Amino acid sequence: MARGRILATKWGMNPNSSSLGVDVTFLLFGATALAMATPIVGALLRWRKPATPPTSPPVSPPTAKDA
């Protein structure tokens, strides 16, 4: 019995198969990368700008109407 030969090779996605597995994989990797990058970006922004204590509004002196 003669063995078959490979006549051609196609690169790319197969139109007859679902690409949902590939989409879900990239969504998971993207969500993981975003979850890891968010605290790092927040720390860098916080590090560049020093925290300032909140200031209270100026207090007006009491008037005769307040007494």
C-alpha positions as CSV (number, residue, x, y, z in Angstrom):
1,M,0.0,0.0,0.0
2,A,1.5,3.3,-1.1
3,R,1.8,6.1,1.5
4,G,0.1,9.5,0.9
5,R,2.0,12.7,0.2
6,I,1.5,16.2,1.6
7,L,0.4,18.3,-1.4
8,A,0.1,21.7,0.3
9,T,0.3,23.5,3.6
10,K,-2.0,26.4,4.5
11,W,-1.0,28.9,7.2
12,G,-3.5,30.8,9.1
13,M,-6.9,30.0,10.7
14,N,-9.1,27.2,9.4
15,P,-12.4,28.7,8.3
16,N,-14.2,25.6,9.3
17,S,-13.0,25.6,12.9
18,S,-14.0,28.0,15.8
19,S,-11.5,30.7,16.7
20,L,-13.2,31.1,20.1
21,G,-10.4,29.3,21.9
22,V,-7.8,31.8,20.6
23,D,-10.0,34.8,21.5
24,V,-10.5,33.6,25.1
25,T,-6.8,32.9,25.5
26,F,-5.9,36.5,24.4
27,L,-8.7,37.9,26.7
28,L,-7.3,36.0,29.7
29,F,-3.7,37.1,29.0
30,G,-4.8,40.7,28.4
31,A,-6.8,40.8,31.6
32,T,-3.9,39.4,33.5
33,A,-1.5,41.9,32.1
34,L,-3.9,44.8,32.8
35,A,-4.4,43.6,36.4
36,M,-0.7,43.4,36.9
37,A,0.1,46.8,35.3
38,T,-2.6,48.8,37.1
39,P,-1.0,48.9,40.5
40,I,2.4,49.5,39.0
41,V,1.1,52.6,37.1
42,G,-0.7,53.8,40.2
43,A,2.5,53.5,42.3
44,L,4.5,55.3,39.6
45,L,2.0,58.2,39.5
46,R,1.9,58.3,43.3
47,W,5.7,58.3,43.5
48,R,6.1,61.2,41.1
49,K,3.5,63.5,42.8
50,P,4.0,63.8,46.6
51,A,0.9,63.7,48.7
52,T,-0.3,67.0,50.1
53,P,-2.3,67.2,53.3
54,P,-5.8,68.5,52.9
55,T,-6.3,72.1,53.7
56,S,-9.3,73.4,55.6
57,P,-11.1,76.4,54.4
58,P,-10.4,79.7,56.2
59,V,-12.6,80.2,59.2
60,S,-14.4,83.6,59.4
61,P,-14.6,85.3,62.7
62,P,-17.9,85.0,64.6
63,T,-20.4,87.7,64.1
64,A,-23.0,89.1,66.4
65,K,-25.7,87.2,64.5
66,D,-24.0,83.9,65.4
67,A,-24.1,84.6,69.2
